[in-house]
Amino acid sequence: MTTLIFIIVLVVLILIHELGHFLVAKWSGIRVDEFGLGFPPRIWGWKPKKGETTYSLNAIPFGGFVRIYGEDYETVHSEGDSARSFIHQPKWKQILVLVAGVSFNILLAWLLFTVAFMNGVNYSPEGRYADRVVDAGIVVAHVMDDSPAESAGIEVGDRLLFVEVNEIALQGETLRVDAITDAIRESNGAELELLVTRDDATFRVAMNPSTEIVEGSFAVGLSMVYAGTLELPFHLAIIEAGRITLELIQAIVVGIVDLVSGLFQGGADLSSVVGPVGIAGLVGDAAGLGFVSLISFMAIISLHLAVINLVPFPALDGGRILFVIIEKIKGSPINPKVANTFNLIGFTLLILLLLVVTYRDIVRLF
């Protein structure tokens, strides 16, 4: 089921991206030869009698593509119809088509966050909508692998109602994140008992804090937040979703800049970088927490896809936009062989990076 959900999420995100290129190219009067679901080989194709675009279903189900006529000079010279080719459009139109995919991914994230807020999300009672937050309490935000908390069956999204260790009982107003953390740290390894609620069911779990998680201190391997449920009407949901979208874009840009600068300085931390296997696992975790968690995580992936695609690197939309800008400055086209060589190098490096992070994802599983 996790694999199926991951494929669906991936297909939607890539198709939305390609739909952006497709619609803006059509609007710009550029000829679009094919819009495909999945990647070749083709299983089925349909072309309207008075249309010029083939709509296809392909065998490899990981996304989709749009084939725009005249994305390179050699094709145009061999086929003609140059007036409607991509490369013979004004530079602003070319950039508009190239940036459309990214824009659609951002719009999708905004829409998904809007739906999430309308259906109820975990939200701090101290936030801007504190008066609208209900059922506030201690919520488990993360559970470490191979930790006492994981062994005891604690899951992300669980709510803590009661904590007891060394005859110290925390409940009601005394049940705070800092109080729980202090009690665990000072437990000396004594058994910790929790009263947990999940999906309207309440149960008790017990575990022993360990010093193997945080060196020199007792811990159980879980992170907690004080949060409740926030449900907003459409007009407020769309505003809050827009704010969250902008904040996340800024955070992702900063993260990528820090990562790239770290690579050049030799101090980059690649431990948090995940590939398809890792993302599939995270999608499965999000799906397990419910519809709102899944679409929220999907929105975050969509924003990452948008920002990464804008990086001015060959084979990415950002690299192609850079080529268009260079052509505008120099007043003549870039040599097709040079452009194709850079794109091939960029594509090869991206595939190598994908293989490396995928290998690391698989190693983490075993």
ZICOR-V798728 format. One record per residue. SS is DSSP state (@ for helix, = for strand, . for the rest). Layout:
# ZICOR-V798728
ss: (SS:SS)
This chain:
# ZICOR-V798728
ss: (.:@:@:@:@:@:@:@:@:@:@:@:@:@:@:@:@:@:@:@:@:@:@:@:@:@:@:.:.:.:.:=:=:=:=:=:=:=:=:=:=:=:=:=:=:=:=:.:.:.:.:.:.:=:=:=:=:=:=:=:=:=:=:=:=:=:=:=:.:.:.:.:@:@:@:@:@:@:@:.:.:@:@:@:.:@:@:@:.:.:@:@:@:@:@:@:@:@:@:@:@:@:@:@:@:@:@:@:@:@:@:@:@:@:@:@:@:@:@:.:=:=:=:.:.:.:.:.:.:@:@:@:.:=:=:=:=:=:=:=:=:=:=:.:.:.:.:@:@:@:@:.:.:.:.:.:.:.:=:=:=:=:=:=:=:.:.:=:=:=:=:@:@:@:.:.:@:@:@:@:@:@:@:@:@:.:.:.:.:.:=:=:=:=:=:=:=:=:.:.:=:=:=:=:=:=:=:=:.:=:=:=:=:=:.:.:=:=:=:.:.:=:=:=:=:=:=:=:=:=:.:.:.:@:@:@:@:@:@:@:@:@:@:@:@:@:@:@:@:@:@:@:@:@:@:@:@:@:@:@:@:@:@:@:@:.:.:.:.:.:.:.:.:.:.:@:@:@:@:@:@:@:@:@:@:@:@:@:.:.:@:@:@:@:@:@:@:@:@:@:@:@:@:@:@:@:@:@:@:.:.:.:.:.:.:.:@:@:@:@:@:@:@:@:@:@:@:@:@:@:.:.:.:.:.:@:@:@:@:@:@:@:@:@:@:@:@:@:@:@:@:@:@:@:@:@:@:@:@:@:@:@:@:@:@:.)
